[in-house]
Amino acid sequence: MRWIVEEVDDLVASGVISAESGAALRRHYETKIEQKDSGGRVVLLSVLGATLIGAGIILIIAHNWDNLGRPARTALSLLPLLASLAISLWTLLRRAGSTAWREGAGVAQCAGVAASIALVSQTYHISGELSDFLCTWLILTLPIPYLLRAVVPALIYLAGIAVWAGTSFDLYQGNQGAPGYWLFLAGILPFYGMAVRRDRLGKWTAWLSAVLGLSMAFGLGFTNLRELWIPGFSGLFGVYYLVGALAFPEHRYNPLRVLGALGAGYLSVMLTFKDVWPHGTIVWSDIHWPAYVLAVGLPCASIALLVWALRRKVDFNRFVSALPIVALLAFGMGMTGGKGLDAKLILTLAFTLYAFALALGTAFRGLQQRAFATLNGGLLILVALIIARFVDNEFSIVARGIAFVLLGCLMLGANFWMLKTKREGNA
C-alpha cells in the first residue's frame, strides 16, 4: 500500500490516471495504512501495559511481604491469578473482537499464573527446581492461547518450553535430555494450525512460524541426540524449508523457509570439518528411543515433503532440500566405512562439494529471480566455506587476502549487475 501511494504522483504525471483519481487513491490507502499502523501500536502498547501493571503489583506486594501473615500472603498470592482471570473473562464477554484486549489479557494471564505459583511456593516453602516451576506454569498456561485466540501467549509458551528443555537437559549424566519438550510442543501445534488457516499470510502467523522454528531447533538440541544429531538437524532444516515452500509459496522469505535455508547453509559448512563427525564406535545402547525417532522421522518427513513438492511442481531450491539425503548418505557411509582419518576425509570432501554446489546454486537462483537476499545468501555460504577451508588448512596471509578481495569484488559485482538489470527492466 505504501508503494502504491509512492507511485501515485508518477502515474498522475504520466497521464495514466487523473489528478482526482490519484488523490482518491492516496486518501484511500493512506487511511488503510494509518489504521494498520495504529492497530499494531495498540496491540504492542496493550501487551506492554499489561506487563508493567503486573510487574508493579508484584513489586508493591513484595515490599510489604515480610509484614504480612500467612493467610494474608496466601490471599495476595492468589490475587494476580484471580485478577488476570477476571480481565480475561471480561475480555471474552465484552471485547472478544479486539485483538489488543485479547493479547493484553493473555499476557496478563501468563504473568498472573507465574506470579501466583511463585508466591504460593514461597509462602509454604515448597521446594523444587526451576524446571519444576516451568513445567507447572506451562501446563497451566497452555489453554490461554486457545481461549483468548491470542498469539503473544503462544509465543511466550513456545519460548517457555525451550527454556524448560534447557533446564531439564543433562548431557553429562547420560540421561535422555528433554524428550518431554515434544509433548509440550504437541499441545500448541493445533493452535498454530488454526492460526495458519485463519490468516495464513498475516504477520501474526509469520511471528508464530519464526518462534516455532527457533523453539524446535532448541528442543531438538536439548533432546540429547548424541551422534545422531547430523541426520536429526539436517531433517529438521529440510522440513522447515519445504513446509515454508509448500504452505507459504507466496512468501519467498517466509520465516520457516528462511530458517531452513540458513540452517542448511550453516550445517553444510560445519560438516566440512573432520572433527564434527562421530569419533570411534557409537554405543547404540546409550542412545534413547526419542533420539532414534527424531533422527529417523525428521529426514524421512523431509524426503516425503520433497517428493510432494516435486509432484506439485512447487518453486523451491533443490540444493537446500537435498541436505537430508546427502547427510543420511554421508552418515551411513561413516557408520559402515570405519572411523579412520581417510573415511572422515572422504566425508568432509563430499560435504565440501555439496556446500560449494549449494552456494553456487543459491546464488544463480538469486540471479535468475533478481532476488538480492537469495543471491547474497549463496555468496555468503561461499565465503563461509572458503573461510572454513582457510581455518582448516595452512595458507599464507597473502593468499587469504587475495581470496577475500576476489570474493568481495564478486559480491559487489553481482549486486551491481543485478541492480542495473532491475533498473533496465523497470525502464
Secondary structure, 3 states (H helix, E strand, C coil): CHHHHHHHHHHHHCCCCCHHHHHHHHHHHHHHHHHHHHHHHHHHHHHHHHHHHHHHHHHHHHHCHHHCCHHHHHHHHHHHHHHHHHHHHHHHHHCCCCHHHHHHHHHHHHHHHHHHHHHHHHHCCCCCCHHHHHHHHHHHHCHHHHHHCCHHHHHHHHHHHHHHHHHHCCHHHCCCCCCHHHHHHHHHHHHHHHHHHHCCCCHHHHHHHHHHHHHHHHHHHCCCCHHHHHHHHHHHHHHHHHHHHHHCCCCCCCHHHHHHHHHHHHHHHHCCCHHHCCCCCCCHHHCCHHHHHHHHHHHHHHHHHHHHHHHHCCCCCHHHHCHHHHHHHHHHHHHHCCCCHHHHHHHHHHHHHHHHHHHHHHHHHHHHHCCHHHHHHHHHHHHHHHHHHHHHCCCCHHHHHHHHHHHHHHHHHHHHHHHHHHHHHHC
